[in-house]
Amino acid sequence: MNFTDDVILWGQLAAALSAIGGVVYVIVKYVVVNPIKNYIDKATYQIQPGSNGGNSLPDAIKAIKKVDQKIEKLSKRVEALEDTLTPKS
């Protein structure tokens, strides 16, 4: 074999390995990775940020914290009103 034949042989080997690698990549992606990803997405749908029109678990926690802050402010205002309305002995 001469140099040209060696280059052609190595080019053919590289092309074959690239083709095999591409086929393996596609098989792994669509047979292994995508089903696992779909399973995880389905199992965690309730806690994803985009689920329920944006009303996910983190959104609910933020809303509860806001309500808690408003209740604390109202409680302080009620206490202040009670202090001013109750007669002091």
Long-range contacts (C-beta under 8 A, 24 or more apart in sequence): none
